Amino acid sequence: MRWPRFIIFILVLATVQASIILDWLAVTNLNVKPDLLLILVVFFAMRCNKYDAIIVSFAAGLAADLIGPPMGPHIISFGLFGSLLAYLRSLIMINNKFHQIAVIFLTGLAAEGLARLLASLAGQSMTVNTGRLIFGTALYSAVIWLFLGWFFSASLRWMGIKKHRIRTIHRMSNVL
């Protein structure tokens, strides 16, 4: 992976996440926006080798924490669930688009839930609609993947990432 290009990529994503660009896409009555950094974590966990995916997960968590207060919950939750996905992907390949949507949704629920829990333990007050906000963000991020998947896939070649493949035995006749 070309790490300087990745740094530029994650800085652009964090800037878009924090800017008013995503406010145009927000569901206004719930203040729900898609989480591009969550999509980044899941995408790289599905496409990179596990060491790069773990580094990307922690970097995306750091970027998410730099965008909003307090510092720490997202780096822990994104790092934990990104690492878990990277190790899980060595067992299961997730190539179907709808399975990817389900993984983004479930990871969003788990990562945002853990981040909100850690933030509340750190003393940040929870809003009344926290559950609805977590569910809405995870669902919106999963749905927006249908439209942004090509963008993330195109970025792979620019960053010099080769798709990590698991070797399988195609013919048992050679064994017999």
C-alpha positions as CSV (number, residue, x, y, z in Angstrom):
1,M,0.0,0.0,0.0
2,R,1.2,3.5,-0.8
3,W,0.8,5.0,2.7
4,P,1.2,8.7,1.7
5,R,-1.7,8.3,-0.8
6,F,-3.8,6.6,1.9
7,I,-3.1,9.5,4.2
8,I,-4.4,11.9,1.6
9,F,-7.4,9.7,1.0
10,I,-8.4,9.4,4.6
11,L,-7.9,13.2,5.1
12,V,-10.2,13.9,2.2
13,L,-12.8,11.5,3.6
14,A,-12.6,13.0,7.1
15,T,-12.9,16.5,5.6
16,V,-16.0,15.4,3.7
17,Q,-17.4,13.7,6.8
18,A,-17.0,16.9,8.9
19,S,-18.1,19.3,6.2
20,I,-21.5,20.5,5.1
21,I,-21.4,18.3,2.1
22,L,-22.9,15.4,4.0
23,D,-25.4,17.7,5.6
24,W,-27.2,17.9,2.2
25,L,-27.7,14.1,2.5
26,A,-28.7,14.1,6.1
27,V,-32.1,13.0,7.3
28,T,-32.9,16.3,9.0
29,N,-35.4,15.3,11.6
30,L,-33.0,12.6,13.0
31,N,-29.7,14.3,12.1
32,V,-28.6,11.0,10.5
33,K,-25.7,11.1,8.1
34,P,-23.8,8.3,6.4
35,D,-20.5,7.5,8.1
36,L,-17.8,7.4,5.4
37,L,-15.1,6.4,7.8
38,L,-17.1,3.3,8.9
39,I,-17.5,2.4,5.2
40,L,-13.7,2.8,4.9
41,V,-13.1,0.5,7.8
42,V,-15.3,-2.3,6.4
43,F,-14.1,-1.8,2.8
44,F,-10.4,-2.1,3.7
45,A,-11.1,-5.1,6.1
46,M,-12.8,-6.8,3.1
47,R,-10.1,-5.9,0.5
48,C,-6.7,-5.7,2.2
49,N,-4.4,-8.1,4.0
50,K,-5.2,-8.1,7.7
51,Y,-2.2,-6.0,8.8
52,D,-3.0,-3.2,6.5
53,A,-6.7,-3.5,7.5
54,I,-5.9,-3.2,11.2
55,I,-3.8,-0.1,10.6
56,V,-6.5,1.4,8.4
57,S,-9.1,0.7,11.1
58,F,-7.2,2.5,13.8
59,A,-6.4,5.4,11.4
60,A,-10.1,5.8,10.5
61,G,-11.0,5.7,14.2
62,L,-8.4,8.4,14.9
63,A,-9.9,10.5,12.1
64,A,-13.4,10.0,13.5
65,D,-12.3,11.1,16.9
66,L,-10.5,14.2,15.6
67,I,-13.8,15.2,13.9
68,G,-16.0,15.0,17.0
69,P,-15.6,14.9,20.7
70,P,-14.5,13.1,22.8
71,M,-11.1,11.7,21.9
72,G,-10.8,7.9,22.1
73,P,-14.1,6.0,21.6
74,H,-14.0,5.7,17.8
75,I,-10.3,4.7,17.7
76,I,-11.1,1.8,20.1
77,S,-14.4,0.7,18.4
78,F,-13.2,1.1,14.8
79,G,-9.9,-0.6,15.6
80,L,-11.6,-3.5,17.5
81,F,-14.2,-4.2,14.9
82,G,-12.0,-3.5,11.9
83,S,-9.4,-6.0,13.3
84,L,-12.2,-8.5,14.0
85,L,-13.4,-8.2,10.4
86,A,-9.9,-8.5,9.0
87,Y,-9.4,-11.8,10.8
88,L,-12.9,-13.0,10.0
89,R,-12.3,-12.3,6.3
90,S,-9.5,-14.8,6.3
91,L,-12.3,-17.4,6.9
92,I,-15.1,-15.9,4.9
93,M,-14.9,-13.9,1.7
94,I,-17.6,-11.3,1.4
95,N,-18.0,-10.6,-2.4
96,N,-21.8,-10.3,-2.7
97,K,-23.0,-6.7,-2.7
98,F,-25.9,-7.4,-0.3
99,H,-23.6,-9.3,2.1
100,Q,-21.3,-6.3,2.1
101,I,-24.3,-4.1,2.9
102,A,-25.2,-6.4,5.8
103,V,-21.6,-6.3,7.1
104,I,-21.5,-2.5,7.0
105,F,-24.9,-2.3,8.8
106,L,-23.9,-4.8,11.5
107,T,-20.5,-3.3,12.0
108,G,-22.0,0.2,12.1
109,L,-24.4,-0.9,14.9
110,A,-21.6,-2.5,16.9
111,A,-18.9,0.1,16.4
112,E,-21.2,3.1,17.0
113,G,-22.9,1.4,19.9
114,L,-19.5,0.7,21.5
115,A,-18.2,4.2,20.7
116,R,-21.4,5.8,22.3
117,L,-21.0,3.5,25.4
118,L,-17.3,4.5,25.8
119,A,-18.2,8.2,25.3
120,S,-20.9,7.9,28.0
121,L,-18.4,6.3,30.4
122,A,-16.0,9.2,29.7
123,G,-18.7,11.6,30.8
124,Q,-20.3,12.7,27.6
125,S,-24.1,13.0,27.9
126,M,-26.2,10.7,25.8
127,T,-29.0,12.2,23.7
128,V,-32.6,10.9,24.0
129,N,-32.5,9.5,20.4
130,T,-29.1,7.7,20.7
131,G,-30.5,4.3,19.7
132,R,-32.3,5.8,16.7
133,L,-29.2,7.7,15.7
134,I,-27.0,4.6,15.8
135,F,-29.5,2.6,13.9
136,G,-30.1,5.3,11.3
137,T,-26.3,6.0,10.8
138,A,-25.6,2.3,10.3
139,L,-28.5,1.8,7.9
140,Y,-27.7,5.0,5.9
141,S,-24.1,4.0,5.7
142,A,-25.0,0.6,4.4
143,V,-27.4,1.9,1.8
144,I,-25.0,4.6,0.6
145,W,-22.5,1.9,-0.1
146,L,-24.5,1.0,-3.2
147,F,-23.7,4.4,-4.6
148,L,-20.1,4.9,-3.2
149,G,-18.8,1.3,-3.7
150,W,-17.3,2.2,-7.1
151,F,-15.5,5.2,-5.6
152,F,-13.8,3.1,-2.9
153,S,-13.0,0.3,-5.5
154,A,-11.4,2.9,-7.8
155,S,-9.2,4.1,-5.0
156,L,-7.6,0.7,-4.5
157,R,-5.5,1.0,-7.6
158,W,-4.5,4.6,-6.9
159,M,-3.2,3.5,-3.4
160,G,-1.4,0.5,-4.8
161,I,-3.5,-2.2,-3.1
162,K,-3.7,-5.6,-4.5
163,K,-6.8,-7.6,-3.7
164,H,-6.0,-10.2,-1.0
165,R,-7.1,-13.6,-2.1
166,I,-7.4,-16.8,-0.2
167,R,-6.0,-19.8,-2.0
168,T,-8.4,-22.7,-2.4
169,I,-8.1,-26.2,-3.7
170,H,-10.0,-26.3,-7.0
171,R,-9.6,-29.9,-7.9
172,M,-9.5,-32.9,-5.6
173,S,-8.4,-35.1,-8.5
174,N,-4.7,-34.1,-8.0
175,V,-4.9,-35.3,-4.4
176,L,-6.3,-38.7,-5.3
